[in-house]
Amino acid sequence: MGIMYKRVSNNFMKTGIKILCFITFCNLFQTKLVAQVCSKKLPVPDKTFLNNIKNSDKAEIEYFEKYFGGRANSTENNNECKKTYNFKNGIVYKREECSKSEIEGFIFFPGYCKYELVKYVEWFFKTEWNSWNNDKTSYQPTENGDAGCYIEIKQYKKGLYIKYICSE
């Protein structure tokens, strides 16, 4: 009986030590990862700017041009409803207006953390009818299926991006 107790006790101790080492490693890695990912901050737009672009369909372009010093270049596909804007800071904005009732956009933010993208969504898309999900990766009308903007924050190989679809 004593030998059996020692084996169980030793196995339990070894497992506990392994779990403790794993948790410590994860915490160290997570801290390092967050520091690397959140290295860039988005400039906070002033209230006058936000009021002036409130009903603009080019709010994103105006923001990036004003606060990041303009576009590096822009391209239009043969189809005029699809446009891509490349900004000097590495941000890429793609917009598709192929339907009269819907706009789809993608904004790629290399090196920015989720917190910065959440702020961006709240600056340009905040309404009384929308709400965030628990982990703040989806911002959409409270009543699913309603008209409005459906926004998601997603991961890609160089960082995070915002995908949105706005409909009437």
Summary of the structure (lengths in Angstrom):
residues: 168
radius of gyration: 22.8
end to end distance: 74.0
largest distance: 80.8
contacts: 417
relative contact order: 0.11
helix: 38%
strand: 33%
